[in-house]
Amino acid sequence: MPTTPSSNPAEALRLIKPSVLAQGAYTLAAPQAVRKLNQNEAPEDLDATLKTAILSRVAARPWHRYPEFAPRSLVDRLASHYGWDPEGLLVGNGSNELIQATMSVVVDRDDVVVAPAPTFSLYRLLAAVHGARYVGVPFGKNFAYDVPRLVETVTRERAKVLVLNTPNNPTGSAVTRRDVESALQATTGLVICDEAYVEFGGESAIPLLAEYPRLVVLRTFSKALGLAGLRFGVALTHPAMAREITKAKLPYNVNVMTLEAAEVVLDHAGAIQDRVAGICATRDQLIRDLRTLPGLTVYDSAANFCIIRCSAVPARVVFERLFEDYGILIRDVSAGVDLAECLRISVGTPEDMAAILAALRTILGETT
Ligand SMILES: Cc1ncc(COP(=O)(O)O)c(C=O)c1O
């Protein structure tokens, strides 16, 4: 009997791996807000003069030709910027692409990936896509990294990968280089140090690369360097590992505009560093100011965001009122592990911070 093709999507979905069906997609509702403090982006756009410089460089390039995979001059400049071997440096369409490439050459079905919980959710999702088991390890008191417990878990589970996001999204906790080294010494799997926020605080693991080929350090131009919209990230590892990770990267993923923009931003790294210092000062002031408000626990942070825990007014109410009454969009992270009643606030301009403080004072003051 000939079978009749069915138009029922359930037939097609049967082909999807169960581990993928079980996950939610990485997504984020993006309502327009007067003050956008939900994605840890740079609070201010690149200077108009730099944008013009990038655009004129892009205009001078042929658009009908593929870009180079990674222009030698840019790779050499990145290598000297980060202090690592150009042969061990990969560029990607955002660091997300490099997380994916790294995991896809290492993580096989039934492998174990260990990471602190809560952390950046893409790791869990990609572990599932590769059929791996993901084991989250809680932080200690006040979201301090519990490295002995992470190491113990990696050993017990014979994990293939340990992810250390430092400073960690969403908690802002940083791990010391010494602790990264102790984790490398005590384990035999891959250690991924995701340093998306390290320009704002904490220590980089880059100096450990020379001694530990099992280490991959990820950096991004999306946060401190202010290029989230153009998508550019960097992976640093031993050249032998870089050659393997390259195999999982799609060709030509970094477009001409992004390659030019990365060069121009590197030309102005000094000015950007000044901006980063300003953001760190704003963060420290924000944390001090938030601590004067009633009904909140405010956690320390080494990143360009911080976590608050609401006790007087439910976090969901605070989140909604900030958005609806004041046009301030922050991130509701309260569904995360150990994050009940928690909200994440990205550090914005000093004006953004004054606005959120005034709004919180009203929202919290009204009910206490
Ligand atoms: C920890 C962490 N890693 C990586 C990324 C993604 O960065 P990119 O924009 O370079 O893909 C983010 C973005 O929020 C992040 O929080």
The ligand as an ORCA input file, in Angstrom:
! r2SCAN-3c Opt
* xyz 0 1
  C      28.324     35.014     29.344
  C      28.045     35.407     27.956
  N      28.753     34.847     26.979
  C      28.529     35.163     25.696
  C      27.545     36.061     25.351
  C      27.269     36.320     23.912
  O      28.095     37.275     23.413
  P      28.162     37.606     21.866
  O      27.333     38.818     21.669
  O      29.632     37.844     21.656
  O      27.690     36.434     21.076
  C      26.774     36.674     26.339
  C      25.712     37.619     25.985
  O      24.894     38.036     26.728
  C      27.038     36.336     27.680
  O      26.327     36.877     28.681
*
